[in-house]
């Protein structure tokens, strides 16, 4: 116990030395205030597409306003709104070289209520061959921003129905992608479809502190604020509060916004984002990423599930994709003397680097990493987070003091990047 106390004291002393007293801004009491609100039963689990997540968004926006940071592009609102669509197929018909295709072998990703397409419509034709990953390859076409007719090998007959847009929400777009289960490459074709379109509103919460000398270079601090909502009762509790996943990360983003706003010495522009809809497809971070030239993003700190001790105990966290850039090494160097340690991700089999909101920007080459303490191993060989995606993920299971130390570690370790003195290497893959 004495050793742990001394370590914490050394850490706090080191944080005090750098700049103003960070403890006045980032402390366990303030962390608990924010975390308690976000993970309260009144928020009902903050599920995307519900009024509950709107209450959470309003709270986060209010915290950003109180911190004094600016709205994105001086819009006057911290809410970055966008729309998804859910399409219900009413009818579909396709004729390929005079042969009528069974309607069950037609799937459409489109925001249009009615489609009439033939060889003169200007659609590109592509194929998905057997032996690949159907959903992954299909998503490339769906996100391309182009009109496609995609011929899907009949080897995927058993999973083709999963492409139907009515099974999920998709971004509202003017472009359409039509998937046809066939091995025929037609010379002539005619496709008609009618859909019932329902629009669904979502919103990220975004604030900005403009840089002094490098305004066009961005450093992003982010976490997702949605969770699973209300589900089947377990021991009388039906609310998936998501205290650790990821009210904890959102709390960190709010605290960092307050700290850097008062510090007010950033040469690069700082962006603070609370993402929506991570749990249902990562839509918030995907939309957010589209608003930037990725070449201008210097670094992204995605903070997720920092409410519990890591496998190494207190004063520690891990960084996913640590080996992919030198960002982790930069952060750890800036923590010398604090007794806090950033470790490489100890759970490589879980593929965590591509399972959180950092992934969209990482795939564009940005040094975008997730900072976490969550135990994600596979029992009995390694521990796992006992409350992950369970009704038991409540504030009572979190360590406010340790959360505050982790948030301070992020603040201190990022100072060279924020000052424009350090620039992490970019992802090459």
C-alpha positions in Angstrom: 0.0 0.0 0.0 2.8 2.4 0.9 4.5 1.7 -2.5 1.3 2.4 -4.4 0.8 5.7 -2.5 4.4 6.8 -3.2 4.0 6.0 -6.9 0.9 8.1 -7.1 2.5 11.0 -5.2 5.5 11.0 -7.5 3.1 11.0 -10.5 1.1 13.9 -9.1 4.3 15.9 -8.3 5.5 15.4 -11.9 2.3 16.6 -13.3 2.4 19.7 -11.1 5.8 20.6 -12.4 4.7 20.9 -16.0 2.7 24.1 -16.3 -0.3 25.0 -14.2 -1.6 22.7 -11.5 -3.4 20.1 -13.5 -4.9 18.7 -10.3 -7.2 21.7 -10.0 -8.8 20.8 -13.4 -8.4 17.0 -13.7 -9.2 15.3 -10.4 -11.2 12.4 -9.1 -14.1 14.5 -7.9 -14.6 16.2 -11.2 -14.1 12.9 -13.1 -16.8 11.3 -10.9 -19.2 14.2 -11.5 -19.1 13.8 -15.2 -18.9 10.0 -15.2 -21.9 9.8 -12.8 -24.1 11.9 -15.1 -23.2 10.0 -18.3 -23.6 6.6 -16.8 -26.7 7.4 -14.8 -30.0 5.4 -15.1 -31.6 8.6 -16.4 -29.4 8.3 -19.6 -30.9 4.8 -20.1 -27.7 3.4 -21.7 -27.4 6.1 -24.3 -28.4 3.9 -27.2 -28.1 5.3 -30.7 -31.3 6.5 -32.5 -33.1 7.1 -29.2 -34.0 10.2 -27.2 -31.7 8.9 -24.5 -28.5 9.6 -26.5 -29.8 13.0 -27.3 -29.8 13.9 -23.6 -26.2 12.7 -23.3 -25.2 14.8 -26.3 -26.8 17.9 -24.8 -24.9 17.3 -21.5 -21.5 16.9 -23.4 -22.2 20.0 -25.4 -22.9 21.9 -22.2 -19.6 20.8 -20.8 -17.8 21.9 -23.9 -19.5 25.2 -23.8 -18.6 25.7 -20.1 -15.0 24.8 -20.9 -14.8 27.7 -23.4 -13.8 25.7 -26.5 -15.2 26.7 -29.9 -17.8 25.0 -32.0 -16.6 23.2 -35.2 -16.2 25.7 -38.0 -17.9 28.3 -35.9 -21.2 26.7 -36.6 -22.7 27.9 -33.3 -23.5 24.3 -32.3 -21.3 21.5 -30.8 -23.6 18.9 -32.4 -22.2 17.6 -35.7 -25.5 16.2 -37.2 -25.8 13.7 -40.0 -28.4 11.3 -41.2 -28.6 7.5 -41.8 -31.2 5.7 -43.7 -32.9 2.4 -43.2 -34.5 0.9 -46.4 -37.2 -1.6 -46.5 -37.5 -3.4 -49.9 -41.0 -3.3 -51.4 -40.3 -4.8 -54.7 -37.2 -5.7 -56.9 -36.8 -7.1 -60.3 -33.8 -7.8 -62.5 -33.4 -9.1 -66.0 -30.0 -10.2 -67.3 -29.6 -10.9 -71.0 -33.3 -11.7 -71.1 -33.2 -14.0 -68.0 -35.2 -13.0 -65.0 -33.3 -13.1 -61.7 -35.1 -14.3 -58.5 -35.9 -11.2 -56.4 -34.2 -12.9 -53.3 -30.9 -12.6 -55.3 -31.1 -8.8 -55.4 -29.8 -6.6 -52.6 -29.6 -2.8 -52.8 -27.7 -0.2 -50.8 -29.4 3.1 -51.8 -31.2 6.0 -50.2 -33.6 6.3 -53.2 -37.2 5.2 -52.9 -37.2 4.1 -56.6 -34.5 2.8 -58.9 -34.6 2.1 -62.7 -31.2 1.0 -64.0 -30.1 -0.3 -67.4 -26.9 -0.5 -69.5 -27.2 3.2 -70.4 -27.5 4.4 -66.7 -23.7 4.8 -66.3 -23.3 2.2 -63.5 -19.9 0.5 -63.2 -20.0 -3.3 -63.1 -17.8 -5.1 -60.6 -17.6 -8.6 -59.2 -17.1 -10.3 -55.8 -15.5 -13.7 -56.5 -15.7 -16.8 -54.3 -13.2 -17.2 -51.5 -13.2 -13.7 -50.1 -15.0 -11.9 -47.3 -18.4 -11.0 -48.7 -19.3 -8.2 -46.2 -15.9 -6.6 -46.2 -15.7 -6.5 -50.0 -19.3 -5.3 -50.3 -18.6 -2.4 -47.9 -15.8 -1.1 -50.2 -18.3 -0.6 -53.0 -21.0 0.8 -50.6 -18.6 3.4 -49.3 -17.0 4.3 -52.7 -19.4 7.2 -53.5 -20.0 5.6 -57.0 -22.9 3.8 -58.6 -22.2 0.1 -58.9 -23.7 -3.1 -60.1 -21.8 -5.8 -58.2 -22.1 -9.4 -59.4 -21.7 -11.7 -56.4 -20.6 -15.3 -57.0 -23.3 -17.8 -56.2 -20.9 -19.5 -53.7 -22.2 -16.8 -51.3 -25.8 -17.9 -51.7 -26.0 -18.8 -48.0 -24.9 -15.3 -46.8 -26.2 -13.1 -49.6 -29.3 -12.0 -47.6 -27.0 -10.2 -45.2 -26.3 -7.5 -47.8 -29.9 -6.4 -47.7 -29.9 -2.7 -46.6 -33.1 -3.2 -44.5 -31.0 -5.2 -42.0 -29.0 -2.2 -40.9 -28.6 1.6 -41.1 -26.4 3.1 -43.8 -25.2 6.6 -44.6 -27.6 8.8 -46.6 -26.0 9.1 -50.1 -27.0 10.0 -53.6 -25.2 6.9 -55.0 -26.6 3.4 -55.2 -25.0 0.0 -55.2 -27.0 -3.0 -56.5 -25.8 -6.5 -55.6 -26.9 -9.4 -57.8 -26.2 -13.0 -56.9 -25.2 -14.4 -60.2 -22.2 -15.9 -62.1 -23.4 -14.3 -65.3 -21.7 -11.1 -66.6 -24.5 -9.6 -68.6 -24.3 -7.7 -71.8 -27.8 -6.2 -71.3 -29.7 -5.8 -68.1 -32.7 -4.0 -66.6 -33.1 -3.5 -62.9 -36.1 -1.9 -61.0 -36.7 -1.5 -57.3 -38.9 0.3 -54.9 -38.0 0.9 -51.3 -39.5 2.5 -48.2 -36.9 4.9 -46.8 -36.7 6.0 -43.1 -34.3 8.7 -42.2 -32.5 8.5 -38.8 -30.7 11.4 -37.2 -27.4 11.0 -35.4 -25.0 13.6 -33.9 -21.4 13.6 -32.8 -20.4 16.3 -30.3 -17.4 18.2 -31.4 -15.4 21.2 -30.0 -12.2 23.0 -31.1 -9.3 25.0 -29.7 -7.6 26.7 -32.7 -3.9 26.4 -32.9 -1.6 29.4 -32.7 1.0 28.9 -35.4 -0.2 25.6 -37.0 -3.9 26.0 -37.3 -4.2 23.6 -40.3 -2.6 20.7 -38.3 -5.0 18.8 -36.1 -4.6 16.7 -33.0 -7.8 14.8 -32.1 -9.0 13.6 -28.7 -12.0 11.3 -28.9 -14.2 8.6 -27.4 -17.7 7.3 -28.1 -20.6 8.2 -25.9 -23.2 5.7 -27.0 -23.8 2.3 -25.5 -26.4 -0.5 -25.6 -29.5 1.1 -24.1 -32.1 -0.9 -22.3 -32.3 -4.7 -22.7 -33.6 -7.9 -21.1 -33.5 -7.6 -17.3 -30.7 -9.4 -15.4 -31.4 -9.7 -11.7 -33.9 -6.9 -12.0 -31.6 -4.5 -13.9 -32.3 -3.8 -17.6 -30.1 -0.7 -18.2 -26.7 -1.1 -19.8 -25.2 2.0 -18.3 -21.9 1.7 -20.1 -19.9 3.4 -17.3 -16.6 2.0 -18.6 -17.7 1.5 -22.2 -17.4 4.3 -22.9 -18.6 7.0 -20.6 -15.1 6.7 -19.1 -13.5 7.7 -22.4 -16.0 10.5 -23.0 -15.3 11.8 -19.5 -11.6 12.0 -20.4 -12.4 14.0 -23.6 -14.4 16.5 -21.6 -11.7 16.8 -19.0 -9.0 17.3 -21.6 -11.0 20.0 -23.3 -11.2 21.9 -20.1 -7.5 21.5 -19.3 -6.2 22.5 -22.7 -8.6 25.4 -22.9 -7.2 26.8 -19.7 -3.6 26.0 -20.6 -4.2 27.8 -24.0 -0.7 27.2 -25.4 -1.4 24.7 -28.3 0.4 25.5 -31.5 -1.7 22.9 -33.4 -5.4 22.9 -33.5 -7.0 20.6 -31.0 -10.3 18.8 -31.8 -12.4 17.1 -29.1 -15.0 14.6 -30.3 -17.6 12.4 -28.6 -18.7 9.9 -31.3 -22.1 8.4 -31.7 -23.1 5.0 -32.9 -19.8 3.2 -32.2 -21.7 0.2 -30.9 -23.9 -0.2 -34.1 -21.3 0.2 -36.8 -18.9 3.1 -36.0 -21.0 5.5 -38.0 -20.0 8.6 -35.9 -16.3 8.2 -36.4 -16.8 7.4 -40.0 -18.8 10.6 -40.6 -16.4 12.7 -38.6 -13.4 11.4 -40.5 -14.9 12.5 -43.8 -14.8 16.1 -42.7 -11.0 16.1 -42.7 -8.1 15.9 -45.1 -6.3 12.9 -43.4 -2.9 14.4 -44.3 -3.6 17.3 -42.0 -4.3 15.1 -38.9 -1.1 14.8 -37.0 -2.4 12.4 -34.3 -5.6 10.9 -32.9 -6.0 9.8 -29.2 -9.0 7.6 -29.0 -9.8 6.9 -25.4 -11.9 3.8 -24.5 -12.6 1.9 -21.3 -10.1 3.4 -18.9 -12.2 3.0 -15.7 -10.6 -0.1 -14.4 -7.0 -1.1 -13.6 -5.0 -2.6 -16.5 -3.3 -6.0 -16.2 -0.3 -4.2 -14.8 -2.2 -2.4 -12.1 -2.6 1.4 -11.5 -0.6 4.1 -13.3 -0.6 2.2 -16.5 -2.5 1.8 -19.8 -1.9 0.2 -23.2 -1.9 1.6 -26.7 -3.4 -0.4 -29.5 -1.2 -0.6 -32.6 1.8 0.5 -30.6 4.2 -1.0 -33.0 2.7 0.5 -36.1 3.9 4.1 -35.5 6.3 5.8 -33.1 3.5 7.7 -31.4 3.5 5.4 -28.4 7.3 5.9 -27.9 6.8 9.7 -28.1 4.1 9.5 -25.4 6.1 7.3 -23.1 9.2 9.6 -23.4 7.1 12.6 -22.3 6.1 10.6 -19.2 9.6 10.1 -17.9 9.6 10.9 -14.2 5.9 10.4 -13.7 5.9 6.6 -12.8 3.1 6.2 -15.4 3.7 3.7 -18.2 2.1 3.2 -21.6 2.4 -0.4 -22.7 1.9 -2.0 -26.2 -1.4 -3.8 -26.6 -1.2 -7.1 -24.7 -4.1 -8.6 -26.6 -3.0 -8.8 -30.2 -5.3 -11.8 -30.9 -8.3 -9.6 -30.2 -7.4 -7.2 -33.1 -8.4 -4.2 -30.9 -6.6 -1.7 -33.2 -9.4 -2.2 -35.8 -12.3 -2.6 -33.4 -12.6 1.0 -32.1 -13.2 4.5 -33.5 -9.5 5.0 -34.3 -9.7 2.5 -37.2 -11.3 4.8 -39.8 -8.5 7.4 -39.6 -5.8 4.7 -39.1 -6.8 3.1 -42.4 -6.1 6.5 -44.0 -2.6 6.6 -42.7 -3.2 8.7 -39.6 -1.3 7.7 -36.4 -4.6 7.0 -34.7 -4.5 4.8 -31.6 -6.8 3.7 -28.8 -5.7 4.2 -25.2 -7.3 1.7 -22.8 -6.9 -0.3 -19.6 -9.6 -2.9 -20.3 -8.7 -6.5 -19.8 -9.6 -8.2 -23.1 -7.9 -11.6 -22.8 -9.4 -15.0 -23.1 -10.0 -16.8 -19.8 -8.5 -18.9 -18.2 -5.2 -17.9 -19.8 -5.7 -14.1 -19.4 -8.3 -12.0 -17.6 -11.2 -10.4 -19.3 -13.3 -7.3 -18.4 -16.1 -8.8 -16.3 -18.6 -6.1 -17.0 -18.1 -5.7 -20.8 -21.4 -5.2 -22.5 -23.3 -6.2 -19.3 -25.8 -4.4 -17.1 -23.1 -4.5 -14.4 -21.0 -1.9 -16.2 -21.8 0.8 -13.6 -19.9 3.6 -12.0 -19.5 1.6 -8.7 -17.1 -0.7 -10.5 -14.7 2.1 -11.6 -11.7 3.7 -9.9 -12.0 7.5 -10.1 -8.5 8.2 -8.8 -6.9 6.0 -11.4 -9.1 7.4 -14.2 -7.9 10.9 -13.2 -4.3 9.7 -13.4 -4.8 8.2 -16.8 -6.3 11.4 -18.1 -3.4 13.4 -16.7 -1.0 11.0 -18.4 -2.7 11.6 -21.8 -2.5 15.4 -21.2 1.2 15.3 -20.3 2.3 12.8 -22.8 0.7 14.7 -25.7 2.4 18.0 -24.9 5.2 17.8 -27.5 2.7 16.9 -30.3 0.4 19.7 -29.3 3.3 22.2 -29.2 4.3 21.2 -32.8 7.7 19.9 -31.6 6.9 16.2 -32.2 5.2 14.6 -35.1 4.4 10.8 -35.0 5.2 8.7 -38.0 2.3 7.8 -40.2 0.9 4.3 -40.8 2.2 2.8 -44.0 -0.3 -0.1 -44.3 
